[in-house]
């Protein structure tokens, strides 16, 4: 799927661009390069509707002159001279930040599990067989169920970074992902569920997502009357919780937002901000982590750091320029990179963001059945609409769910057609919280990957049945 | 090389990037292999983004991205190849043809064969000229205009930070098909935005604003940027003291922004014929049915120049036209592309859009607007409401097209009491079911126009416009 010498080719081009920077008299430069290849198929209306493949890539150039920086991106390295001129021009208009320099070269630990050779060897036919398996499984599990959407994809990418300060690194990563949207439409009553997962390794059992999607489409068919609006405990499955968590929490732990008063945790360093058994860890070195690697997006060695330790805010994340800027502005007395520069590909300069973010508990974690017993009376929410409308500044959110089950006396008694779910996530996490077993990696509305379990939030949430 | 020449620097050049001879040979090869249709579409985007943080330049990023996508239809199924290495595209014909054949081989006899509706085969170039070519805008000018917002947004000690942003793009597209279509088009979009964050003790809020549309620098120059900044500051400070919104069913009045998001989410997405074909739309089989109040007429119009969702030609080479989605409450048209137009025996209406040159076209909205009604103004809409919500500004929305349920969130809101606005509230979201709430629209002000520009995600992200008049819904689920 990817040429054997993909990294070498990127490094060669990056060095050539770096040389052009030097010829242009640039003091400090960084060249970030990516090249991605992949195959995918789309499922629609119970069939494979399309198969596709391809590749894309490019280069990002960051130049730094006397604490000022400029950035430009390009696809064809032969046009680098123009991009370098643009970056230099922008740097001249940028504010000079005392102490801002590109990161120096430091030894970085290798992180395993970034690629799986079996993915590299996969072709379109392999994916088509996986698509067949998904469709067959849906039909086997419930003759009423239809996979109305979804797909399967594999990708392999090469990345490289070369800087004037001696950083030179590169590597290959792979990914395999599946998503399936199942509907059951019977008796003028439609229920549905979307499930998916992805991994750096070949997913061994794609049908696990199918089973979940069919399961949730089935168990939400037993509708009961909505009832009154109430403040009550809510058990959010990891699928339902992670979108809200990913909009609200990663923004709150950024050093710049904390320093500027833009985080609901601003001014609360060393204070309790979550329940005293909860911890929040940003792990940039997770083996096989979708957002991990030996270095961050600007070449600083990745690290694992505890941001909330037993409920107490204990850390924050920084990229190099943000740290220098906030120190220069006098907003913080000291700050330096925590290896938390994330990139959205070659078109994006490095920006502060989390990597593999883990919410954990020192208390005994419970199975979903035990969490339901613990809740006694309340609701289970498995998916939400509108998580991206949550307010990361305040933690307030007001979303809608159509995958919601009513629990009374520890038993599921039925499903609501639709309900609003609102509250403040920061306050809810500071209240009574119980975590489920086995954190699952989920995608994110922001940078990084979320590793969250089922979460029972006892306080601060409101359910507003339709 | 497939690249013949770089685009020249003259405004809206007709310089071609695809080598027509080599592309024609590639398309002929696909036909000789047995493809019933093939196309190669190239998109070159010249972009500039910039942002200020607290009035200082945070980043400015010029970019030049090129992507090319080949689609091959064989035995009624699609194979697709996309790459930023445009010279390599002609080498992918056989493998992409085989992909299409492999997909077709898996189709059950009962499943639909992909066929395309016939469209006029056109060879031409259309270049929508901006009044002020945005590629000629200096970074200094961009900064100055962002500062015009920033300077007015922060003179209060409770404003803890301001952010402003800029985005412009010149989009050049070339499409060649096995049917002989050979079209080139280009146009520009420009956008400016900002966010104000205010804090009082532990209470922290933010307010966002956005202005933009199809066109060059003139789009931004039309906007009173200082007023935009002042209004954002006032709104952010008002939110600081606002109480949490009540929950429950109540009358709702929406401003133009929210009316636009509502009509986009609740109606526009379920009208996309690819979702109808996938069995994922609550409007399947309902063409000709009354699905809304008779005062509702909704149009999606890609030709509405200046709207953020405009385009001169759709990404299958079809001339777009306004689509009357609902006329006086009756569902009259789906948005379609050639595949779905054939499937439902509809006239192709030019609704195919791709995010860029690396994506294949899907059925998408453009500028979606509900037409005006008979109410004079806001006072006229709320005078007989005893208790309800007036909600303004969008924080986005989402829809489950299959179930027909949707949600959207407001930036700020007021309680309506005894026919008047009483006090501000925050964190208002509204949800409902498409087939119910369209019938509950019982008031629209007379004047209708596009509101703030937006972006729509459907696996791919495309710019859209939406709007309308002020709209009253007699009962909506709030909170």
Interface residues (C-beta under 8 A of the other chain):
Chain A: X41 X44 X45 X46 X47 X48 X49 X50 X51 X52 X53 X54 X55 X56 X57 X58 X70 X71 X72 X73 X74 X75 X76 X79 X83 X86 X89 X90 X93 X94 X95 X124 X125 X128 X131 X132 X146 X148 X149 X181 X183 X185 X190 X191 X192 X229 X260 X261 X262 X263 X264 X266 X347 X348 X349 X385 X386 X388 X389 X391 X393 X394 X396 X397 X398 X399 X400 X402 X418 X420 X422 X462 X464 X466
Chain B: X56 X57 X59 X60 X61 X62 X63 X64 X65 X66 X67 X69 X77 X78 X79 X80 X81 X82 X83 X84 X85 X95 X96 X98 X99 X100 X102 X103 X106 X107 X108 X111 X112 X114 X139 X140 X143 X160 X161 X197 X199 X202 X203 X204 X205 X206 X245 X247 X248 X274 X277 X278 X279 X280 X282 X358 X360 X395 X396 X397 X398 X399 X400 X402 X403 X405 X406 X407 X408 X409 X426 X427 X428 X429 X431 X432 X433 X477 X478 X479
